[in-house]
Amino acid sequence: MKEYSLGTSREQVFGMFPERSIKKLQLGESQLAGVRIGEQIFVFQAFCPHRGAPLVQGNINGLGEIICALHEYRFDLATGEVRAGSCGDLKVYQTRIESDGLKIVIS
Ligand code: FES
């Protein structure tokens, strides 16, 4: 398990993640993606568990789900559970925003 830190303050983290805009993240060897909804940041695998489409091209709906752009499968951003479609769950990572930046745990 490894913990990564991004940014140096809450404000900087919020600036790095404009609301509902999916960002590509490279943490060590891991290609991930992240999105902020309100005060929460969700980090998940960069490519769809179905056929590997880049999830940075996906959309976020009002239910806290990401919708893959290729076949419109939906995944819960908090748990990674597949909500629509037939494939494995999305791998999601634990995050927290602290006064000195965003912490992401990669296990
Ligand atoms: S590749 Fe994402 S739903 Fe098919």
Backbone and ligand atoms as CSV (ligand in chain L), in Angstrom:
chain,resi,resn,atom,element,x,y,z
A,1,MET,N,N,0.850,-1.189,0.000
A,1,MET,CA,C,0.000,0.000,0.000
A,1,MET,C,C,0.887,1.241,0.000
A,2,LYS,N,N,0.521,2.213,-0.851
A,2,LYS,CA,C,1.327,3.421,-0.928
A,2,LYS,C,C,0.389,4.615,-0.955
A,3,GLU,N,N,0.764,5.649,-0.230
A,3,GLU,CA,C,-0.070,6.847,-0.215
A,3,GLU,C,C,0.609,7.955,-1.011
A,4,TYR,N,N,-0.135,8.533,-1.946
A,4,TYR,CA,C,0.374,9.647,-2.753
A,4,TYR,C,C,-0.295,10.927,-2.281
A,5,SER,N,N,0.418,12.025,-2.499
A,5,SER,CA,C,-0.093,13.324,-2.120
A,5,SER,C,C,-0.085,14.236,-3.336
A,6,LEU,N,N,-1.159,14.944,-3.565
A,6,LEU,CA,C,-1.225,15.901,-4.681
A,6,LEU,C,C,-1.608,17.263,-4.129
A,7,GLY,N,N,-0.892,18.284,-4.576
A,7,GLY,CA,C,-1.196,19.640,-4.139
A,7,GLY,C,C,-0.685,19.897,-2.737
A,8,THR,N,N,-0.834,21.139,-2.306
A,8,THR,CA,C,-0.318,21.507,-0.979
A,8,THR,C,C,-1.388,22.147,-0.101
A,9,SER,N,N,-2.592,22.302,-0.640
A,9,SER,CA,C,-3.674,22.878,0.169
A,9,SER,C,C,-5.016,22.423,-0.415
A,10,ARG,N,N,-6.075,22.574,0.352
A,10,ARG,CA,C,-7.429,22.238,-0.143
A,10,ARG,C,C,-7.769,23.072,-1.370
A,11,GLU,N,N,-7.433,24.360,-1.301
A,11,GLU,CA,C,-7.765,25.281,-2.396
A,11,GLU,C,C,-7.063,24.853,-3.681
A,12,GLN,N,N,-5.797,24.464,-3.535
A,12,GLN,CA,C,-5.043,24.041,-4.723
A,12,GLN,C,C,-5.660,22.763,-5.308
A,13,VAL,N,N,-6.047,21.849,-4.440
A,13,VAL,CA,C,-6.656,20.593,-4.905
A,13,VAL,C,C,-7.970,20.896,-5.633
A,14,PHE,N,N,-8.770,21.780,-5.063
A,14,PHE,CA,C,-10.034,22.134,-5.717
A,14,PHE,C,C,-9.774,22.776,-7.069
A,15,GLY,N,N,-8.707,23.582,-7.170
A,15,GLY,CA,C,-8.337,24.198,-8.440
A,15,GLY,C,C,-7.868,23.174,-9.459
A,16,MET,N,N,-7.194,22.128,-8.999
A,16,MET,CA,C,-6.703,21.079,-9.901
A,16,MET,C,C,-7.854,20.227,-10.440
A,17,PHE,N,N,-8.921,20.142,-9.666
A,17,PHE,CA,C,-10.070,19.310,-10.052
A,17,PHE,C,C,-11.321,20.181,-10.144
A,18,PRO,N,N,-11.495,20.858,-11.277
A,18,PRO,CA,C,-12.748,21.613,-11.431
A,18,PRO,C,C,-13.932,20.647,-11.326
A,19,GLU,N,N,-14.981,21.090,-10.717
A,19,GLU,CA,C,-16.167,20.253,-10.465
A,19,GLU,C,C,-16.569,19.430,-11.700
A,20,ARG,N,N,-16.657,18.123,-11.517
A,20,ARG,CA,C,-17.181,17.173,-12.530
A,20,ARG,C,C,-16.359,17.087,-13.813
A,21,SER,N,N,-15.115,17.563,-13.757
A,21,SER,CA,C,-14.246,17.462,-14.926
A,21,SER,C,C,-13.254,16.314,-14.667
A,22,ILE,N,N,-13.299,15.280,-15.486
A,22,ILE,CA,C,-12.498,14.080,-15.229
A,22,ILE,C,C,-11.062,14.318,-15.678
A,23,LYS,N,N,-10.132,14.097,-14.753
A,23,LYS,CA,C,-8.714,14.350,-15.012
A,23,LYS,C,C,-7.925,13.048,-15.047
A,24,LYS,N,N,-6.941,13.007,-15.928
A,24,LYS,CA,C,-6.022,11.870,-15.988
A,24,LYS,C,C,-4.969,12.048,-14.884
A,25,LEU,N,N,-4.613,10.951,-14.207
A,25,LEU,CA,C,-3.593,11.022,-13.149
A,25,LEU,C,C,-2.575,9.921,-13.370
A,26,GLN,N,N,-1.318,10.250,-13.229
A,26,GLN,CA,C,-0.263,9.229,-13.285
A,26,GLN,C,C,0.385,9.199,-11.910
A,27,LEU,N,N,0.194,8.104,-11.188
A,27,LEU,CA,C,0.784,7.980,-9.854
A,27,LEU,C,C,1.704,6.769,-9.870
A,28,GLY,N,N,2.998,7.018,-9.870
A,28,GLY,CA,C,3.933,5.912,-10.016
A,28,GLY,C,C,3.681,5.216,-11.332
A,29,GLU,N,N,3.465,3.899,-11.276
A,29,GLU,CA,C,3.197,3.115,-12.487
A,29,GLU,C,C,1.715,3.114,-12.850
A,30,SER,N,N,0.898,3.660,-11.998
A,30,SER,CA,C,-0.551,3.531,-12.176
A,30,SER,C,C,-1.144,4.690,-12.956
A,31,GLN,N,N,-1.899,4.341,-14.009
A,31,GLN,CA,C,-2.657,5.349,-14.747
A,31,GLN,C,C,-4.067,5.362,-14.180
A,32,LEU,N,N,-4.427,6.489,-13.601
A,32,LEU,CA,C,-5.724,6.597,-12.947
A,32,LEU,C,C,-6.466,7.807,-13.477
A,33,ALA,N,N,-7.670,7.973,-13.014
A,33,ALA,CA,C,-8.451,9.159,-13.351
A,33,ALA,C,C,-9.121,9.635,-12.075
A,34,GLY,N,N,-9.432,10.917,-12.034
A,34,GLY,CA,C,-10.070,11.459,-10.843
A,34,GLY,C,C,-11.087,12.515,-11.212
A,35,VAL,N,N,-12.067,12.655,-10.338
A,35,VAL,CA,C,-13.094,13.682,-10.568
A,35,VAL,C,C,-13.558,14.193,-9.206
A,36,ARG,N,N,-13.895,15.484,-9.182
A,36,ARG,CA,C,-14.417,16.054,-7.945
A,36,ARG,C,C,-15.909,16.299,-8.100
A,37,ILE,N,N,-16.650,15.859,-7.082
A,37,ILE,CA,C,-18.072,16.184,-6.996
A,37,ILE,C,C,-18.243,16.867,-5.644
A,38,GLY,N,N,-18.509,18.154,-5.669
A,38,GLY,CA,C,-18.611,18.900,-4.415
A,38,GLY,C,C,-17.287,18.858,-3.677
A,39,GLU,N,N,-17.316,18.385,-2.448
A,39,GLU,CA,C,-16.114,18.366,-1.610
A,39,GLU,C,C,-15.420,17.012,-1.643
A,40,GLN,N,N,-15.879,16.135,-2.511
A,40,GLN,CA,C,-15.308,14.789,-2.547
A,40,GLN,C,C,-14.581,14.541,-3.860
A,41,ILE,N,N,-13.434,13.876,-3.752
A,41,ILE,CA,C,-12.712,13.512,-4.966
A,41,ILE,C,C,-12.703,11.994,-5.083
A,42,PHE,N,N,-13.061,11.518,-6.267
A,42,PHE,CA,C,-13.097,10.088,-6.545
A,42,PHE,C,C,-11.960,9.756,-7.492
A,43,VAL,N,N,-11.197,8.731,-7.154
A,43,VAL,CA,C,-10.086,8.300,-8.012
A,43,VAL,C,C,-10.335,6.846,-8.395
A,44,PHE,N,N,-10.103,6.545,-9.664
A,44,PHE,CA,C,-10.448,5.213,-10.185
A,44,PHE,C,C,-9.523,4.857,-11.340
A,45,GLN,N,N,-9.572,3.594,-11.751
A,45,GLN,CA,C,-8.725,3.150,-12.861
A,45,GLN,C,C,-9.056,3.961,-14.109
A,46,ALA,N,N,-8.020,4.238,-14.926
A,46,ALA,CA,C,-8.196,5.150,-16.057
A,46,ALA,C,C,-8.971,4.530,-17.213
A,47,PHE,N,N,-8.998,3.178,-17.259
A,47,PHE,CA,C,-9.612,2.520,-18.419
A,47,PHE,C,C,-10.776,1.634,-17.977
A,48,CYS,N,N,-11.809,1.631,-18.777
A,48,CYS,CA,C,-13.047,0.924,-18.462
A,48,CYS,C,C,-12.806,-0.582,-18.313
A,49,PRO,N,N,-13.387,-1.201,-17.266
A,49,PRO,CA,C,-13.230,-2.650,-17.084
A,49,PRO,C,C,-13.919,-3.471,-18.179
A,50,HIS,N,N,-14.774,-2.841,-18.977
A,50,HIS,CA,C,-15.446,-3.585,-20.047
A,50,HIS,C,C,-14.486,-3.841,-21.213
A,51,ARG,N,N,-14.189,-2.840,-22.003
A,51,ARG,CA,C,-13.299,-3.030,-23.161
A,51,ARG,C,C,-12.141,-2.042,-23.165
A,52,GLY,N,N,-11.899,-1.403,-22.035
A,52,GLY,CA,C,-10.690,-0.593,-21.916
A,52,GLY,C,C,-10.756,0.811,-22.484
A,53,ALA,N,N,-11.958,1.330,-22.709
A,53,ALA,CA,C,-12.056,2.715,-23.207
A,53,ALA,C,C,-11.541,3.681,-22.134
A,54,PRO,N,N,-10.936,4.790,-22.569
A,54,PRO,CA,C,-10.451,5.770,-21.584
A,54,PRO,C,C,-11.612,6.459,-20.869
A,55,LEU,N,N,-11.618,6.351,-19.557
A,55,LEU,CA,C,-12.749,6.898,-18.804
A,55,LEU,C,C,-12.687,8.409,-18.675
A,56,VAL,N,N,-11.558,9.030,-19.026
A,56,VAL,CA,C,-11.524,10.503,-19.024
A,56,VAL,C,C,-12.507,11.049,-20.061
A,57,GLN,N,N,-12.915,10.210,-21.008
A,57,GLN,CA,C,-13.895,10.648,-22.008
A,57,GLN,C,C,-15.336,10.369,-21.556
A,58,GLY,N,N,-15.476,9.824,-20.360
A,58,GLY,CA,C,-16.805,9.497,-19.854
A,58,GLY,C,C,-17.520,10.717,-19.295
A,59,ASN,N,N,-18.700,10.458,-18.769
A,59,ASN,CA,C,-19.509,11.535,-18.172
A,59,ASN,C,C,-19.920,11.142,-16.763
A,60,ILE,N,N,-20.169,12.155,-15.954
A,60,ILE,CA,C,-20.615,11.939,-14.582
A,60,ILE,C,C,-22.105,12.284,-14.531
A,61,ASN,N,N,-22.911,11.390,-13.945
A,61,ASN,CA,C,-24.342,11.714,-13.842
A,61,ASN,C,C,-24.674,12.204,-12.430
A,62,GLY,N,N,-25.933,12.467,-12.194
A,62,GLY,CA,C,-26.366,13.008,-10.906
A,62,GLY,C,C,-26.460,11.973,-9.804
A,63,LEU,N,N,-26.126,10.708,-10.109
A,63,LEU,CA,C,-26.215,9.633,-9.114
A,63,LEU,C,C,-24.843,9.236,-8.586
A,64,GLY,N,N,-23.823,10.048,-8.890
A,64,GLY,CA,C,-22.474,9.697,-8.439
A,64,GLY,C,C,-21.890,8.547,-9.235
A,65,GLU,N,N,-22.263,8.453,-10.494
A,65,GLU,CA,C,-21.775,7.372,-11.356
A,65,GLU,C,C,-20.994,7.962,-12.526
A,66,ILE,N,N,-20.041,7.164,-13.026
A,66,ILE,CA,C,-19.383,7.524,-14.266
A,66,ILE,C,C,-19.975,6.658,-15.368
A,67,ILE,N,N,-20.215,7.280,-16.506
A,67,ILE,CA,C,-20.774,6.577,-17.665
A,67,ILE,C,C,-19.686,6.511,-18.721
A,68,CYS,N,N,-19.294,5.310,-19.079
A,68,CYS,CA,C,-18.263,5.139,-20.095
A,68,CYS,C,C,-18.789,5.633,-21.441
A,69,ALA,N,N,-17.916,6.312,-22.178
A,69,ALA,CA,C,-18.345,6.910,-23.450
A,69,ALA,C,C,-18.573,5.852,-24.529
A,70,LEU,N,N,-17.943,4.669,-24.403
A,70,LEU,CA,C,-17.995,3.712,-25.515
A,70,LEU,C,C,-19.309,2.917,-25.576
A,71,HIS,N,N,-19.684,2.252,-24.489
A,71,HIS,CA,C,-20.932,1.472,-24.505
A,71,HIS,C,C,-21.908,1.904,-23.407
A,72,GLU,N,N,-21.569,3.001,-22.757
A,72,GLU,CA,C,-22.432,3.614,-21.738
A,72,GLU,C,C,-22.703,2.724,-20.526
A,73,TYR,N,N,-21.778,1.859,-20.184
A,73,TYR,CA,C,-21.874,1.152,-18.907
A,73,TYR,C,C,-21.690,2.193,-17.809
A,74,ARG,N,N,-22.327,1.941,-16.657
A,74,ARG,CA,C,-22.243,2.898,-15.552
A,74,ARG,C,C,-21.613,2.237,-14.327
A,75,PHE,N,N,-20.801,3.003,-13.621
A,75,PHE,CA,C,-20.100,2.509,-12.432
A,75,PHE,C,C,-20.278,3.504,-11.289
A,76,ASP,N,N,-20.508,2.970,-10.101
A,76,ASP,CA,C,-20.603,3.809,-8.911
A,76,ASP,C,C,-19.198,4.318,-8.568
A,77,LEU,N,N,-19.055,5.625,-8.437
A,77,LEU,CA,C,-17.725,6.189,-8.200
A,77,LEU,C,C,-17.206,5.888,-6.794
A,78,ALA,N,N,-18.104,5.701,-5.838
A,78,ALA,CA,C,-17.670,5.462,-4.461
A,78,ALA,C,C,-17.222,4.020,-4.245
A,79,THR,N,N,-17.950,3.077,-4.850
A,79,THR,CA,C,-17.655,1.657,-4.588
A,79,THR,C,C,-17.044,0.952,-5.797
A,80,GLY,N,N,-17.204,1.520,-6.979
A,80,GLY,CA,C,-16.739,0.886,-8.204
A,80,GLY,C,C,-17.726,-0.110,-8.787
A,81,GLU,N,N,-18.821,-0.343,-8.078
A,81,GLU,CA,C,-19.807,-1.347,-8.517
A,81,GLU,C,C,-20.357,-1.015,-9.909
A,82,VAL,N,N,-20.441,-2.038,-10.756
A,82,VAL,CA,C,-21.046,-1.830,-12.080
A,82,VAL,C,C,-22.556,-1.734,-11.886
A,83,ARG,N,N,-23.145,-0.648,-12.367
A,83,ARG,CA,C,-24.578,-0.389,-12.158
A,83,ARG,C,C,-25.388,-0.684,-13.409
A,84,ALA,N,N,-24.742,-0.581,-14.563
A,84,ALA,CA,C,-25.414,-0.931,-15.812
A,84,ALA,C,C,-24.358,-1.490,-16.730
A,85,GLY,N,N,-24.596,-2.725,-17.210
A,85,GLY,CA,C,-23.622,-3.379,-18.065
A,85,GLY,C,C,-23.213,-4.711,-17.473
A,86,SER,N,N,-22.442,-5.475,-18.226
A,86,SER,CA,C,-22.027,-6.788,-17.754
A,86,SER,C,C,-20.521,-6.916,-17.880
A,87,CYS,N,N,-19.842,-6.508,-16.841
A,87,CYS,CA,C,-18.387,-6.652,-16.751
A,87,CYS,C,C,-18.023,-6.553,-15.284
A,88,GLY,N,N,-16.753,-6.616,-14.992
A,88,GLY,CA,C,-16.310,-6.500,-13.608
A,88,GLY,C,C,-16.486,-5.086,-13.099
A,89,ASP,N,N,-16.300,-4.933,-11.796
A,89,ASP,CA,C,-16.420,-3.611,-11.193
A,89,ASP,C,C,-15.219,-2.741,-11.550
A,90,LEU,N,N,-15.407,-1.453,-11.396
A,90,LEU,CA,C,-14.342,-0.470,-11.591
A,90,LEU,C,C,-13.475,-0.450,-10.338
A,91,LYS,N,N,-12.160,-0.409,-10.518
A,91,LYS,CA,C,-11.291,-0.331,-9.344
A,91,LYS,C,C,-11.241,1.123,-8.874
A,92,VAL,N,N,-11.580,1.325,-7.620
A,92,VAL,CA,C,-11.576,2.683,-7.064
A,92,VAL,C,C,-10.579,2.752,-5.915
A,93,TYR,N,N,-10.117,3.950,-5.619
A,93,TYR,CA,C,-9.058,4.153,-4.623
A,93,TYR,C,C,-9.546,5.122,-3.562
A,94,GLN,N,N,-9.067,4.862,-2.353
A,94,GLN,CA,C,-9.455,5.678,-1.209
A,94,GLN,C,C,-8.768,7.047,-1.291
A,95,THR,N,N,-9.532,8.102,-1.067
A,95,THR,CA,C,-8.950,9.450,-1.076
A,95,THR,C,C,-9.434,10.242,0.125
A,96,ARG,N,N,-8.688,11.257,0.466
A,96,ARG,CA,C,-9.181,12.236,1.438
A,96,ARG,C,C,-8.487,13.564,1.165
A,97,ILE,N,N,-9.217,14.647,1.398
A,97,ILE,CA,C,-8.637,15.981,1.221
A,97,ILE,C,C,-8.273,16.496,2.606
A,98,GLU,N,N,-7.022,16.883,2.760
A,98,GLU,CA,C,-6.576,17.427,4.038
A,98,GLU,C,C,-6.082,18.845,3.815
A,99,SER,N,N,-5.728,19.521,4.870
A,99,SER,CA,C,-5.301,20.924,4.755
A,99,SER,C,C,-4.025,21.058,3.928
A,100,ASP,N,N,-3.251,19.963,3.818
A,100,ASP,CA,C,-2.007,20.035,3.033
A,100,ASP,C,C,-2.114,19.266,1.706
A,101,GLY,N,N,-3.308,19.020,1.221
A,101,GLY,CA,C,-3.451,18.435,-0.121
A,101,GLY,C,C,-4.299,17.185,-0.142
A,102,LEU,N,N,-4.354,16.587,-1.330
A,102,LEU,CA,C,-5.166,15.381,-1.546
A,102,LEU,C,C,-4.318,14.142,-1.296
A,103,LYS,N,N,-4.842,13.221,-0.540
A,103,LYS,CA,C,-4.160,11.941,-0.273
A,103,LYS,C,C,-4.900,10.833,-1.031
A,104,ILE,N,N,-4.114,10.005,-1.713
A,104,ILE,CA,C,-4.678,8.890,-2.488
A,104,ILE,C,C,-3.938,7.627,-2.082
A,105,VAL,N,N,-4.680,6.616,-1.692
A,105,VAL,CA,C,-4.073,5.356,-1.271
A,105,VAL,C,C,-4.161,4.347,-2.406
A,106,ILE,N,N,-3.009,3.870,-2.849
A,106,ILE,CA,C,-2.941,2.852,-3.903
A,106,ILE,C,C,-2.561,1.539,-3.240
A,107,SER,N,N,-3.409,0.531,-3.408
A,107,SER,CA,C,-3.071,-0.759,-2.779
A,107,SER,C,C,-2.899,-1.828,-3.832
L,1,FES,S1,S,-15.588,-0.021,-22.976
L,1,FES,FE1,FE,-16.618,1.032,-21.380
L,1,FES,S2,S,-18.637,0.329,-21.549
L,1,FES,FE2,FE,-17.591,-0.780,-23.077
